[in-house]
């Protein structure tokens, strides 16, 4: 399904938090690439975001983040934990929107390979592809990149906890 709403039961159990503040630079870069802010990112993601998303013609979604100074490690590059959070969100949201509304899922396994460093000012885009889906688990892979440079490759397994059907 390609709707934009989270499960209403989950919203009632966990009241919405304010979205992360969007810097003018992040907003401009997102708009330039056709992305919009994610409205339902959740409390943890709001702390590190904002994240942006767009839906492609084939119904798949991309997630993105504009790397700011606060996202850097002590070496001056984008923190690996931030990249892992972004790819976890990218893969998970991609799976979530392929399931019937009201479904719930969690990450079982996430393997990442760091390929290149992210820098302050990078607009980092996450892409995902489902490799295989069974009734209870989904195998998915994806990348994070800036322009044509891959920063991270990932493979993961998501457990479907609930389906409404």
N, C-alpha and C positions, 0 to 999 in steps of 0.2 A: 504494500500500500504506500502511496506517496503523499499522505496527509502531513500536516505540520503540527499536530497536537500530541502532547504527551498523554499517557494514560490518566484519565480524571481521578481514578482511585489513588494513584501515586501523588498527584498534586494535592489532594485533600490530606494525605498523610504527611506530606512535606511541603509546607507553605512556600510560595515563591520567594526568592531572594532578589534583591535589586541586581540588575545586570551590571557587569563590570563596566567601569567608565571607558569610553571610547575616545582615544586621543584624536586630534584633527589629522595627524599623519596616518594613523590606522584607518580612520574612516575614508580618507582620500584614496589610499592604496586599495582598500576593499572595493570601493566604488569603481575604481579604474579596472579591476579584474571581474566586476559583475557580482560581487559577494554582498551579502547582507548580514547584520549582526544576528547571532543565535540568541533567541529570546528565552529558551528553556534549558540553558547549559547546566544549571545546578550550582549549589553553593561552592563546591570545591573548584569547579571550572571557572566560576565567576571570580575567584581569587587570583587566578593566573591569566584570565582572558583579557579582553574579550576575544571570543572566537567568532568567525564568520562562516557562512555557508552559502552554497548555491546548488540548485538542482539542474542537472544536465538534461538534454533532450531525451536520453535513454532512461530517465527516471533515477539514475544514480545521483549521489550527492558528494560534494567535495566540502571539506572543512578547511579553514585557514586561520592563521594567526599572524599578526604583525609583530615582529620581534623588537621589543623595546629594551632599554637598559636594564630594567628590573628582571628580565628573562635571562640575563647573562650569568655565567659562572665567574669564578675569580680569574680565569684565564682570558676573559673578554669574549667568549663565544657563547652561543645559546646553550643553556644547561641541558644535558642529556635527559634528565628527568622531565623537563618541560616537553621535549620532543616525544618522549615515550607517552606522556599524557595526551599529547595531541594525536598521536597515531592510535592510541587506545580509543579515544573519542571518535576519530575518523572511522575506524573499522566497526566499532560498536553501533554508531549511528547509521552506518550504511546497512548493517544487518537489520537493525530495528525497523527501518523504513521499508524493508522487503517483507516483513511479517505482517499478519493481520493486526489491525488496531486493537489495543488492549493486551498485546503480548508483552512479556517481560523477559529479559535476558541478562546474563553476567559473563564477564570474561573468565574463561577457564585457563587459558594459556596465551602468552604473548611473547614472541621471540623477535628481537630487533637486531639489526646490523647497522651500525653507524658508518656512513660512507663519506660524508663531508661535513664540515663545520658550518653552522648557521651564524650569522652576524647580526648585530643591531641594524635595524632598518630593513631586514629581509621580510618579504611577504611569503610565508611558508604555507604551501598548499598540500593537503592530504588527499590521497585518492585511494579507493578501495575496490576490491573485486571479490565476489564470493566464488570460492573454488568448488565447494561441495556443501550441500545442505541436506541433513537428514531430519527426521521428525523432532529430534531433541538437541542436536548440535549443528553448528555452522562453522565451516572452515573458510577463512578469509585471509586475503593478503593485501598489502598496500604499500604505498610509498609516501614520503614527505619530500617535497622539493621546493626549490626557489628557482624561478625561471626554468631553465632546462637542466639544472644541477640537482641530482638526487642527493638528499641529506641522510635518509634513513630508509631501509627496507624492513618490512615486518610481515610475519605470519602469525595468525592467531586462531584460537578456537573459542567460540561462544556457546554457552549452554542456554537453551531456551527453557525458561522456568515455567512459563505459562503461555498458553495459546487460548484464545476465546472460542475456537472452533471445536 
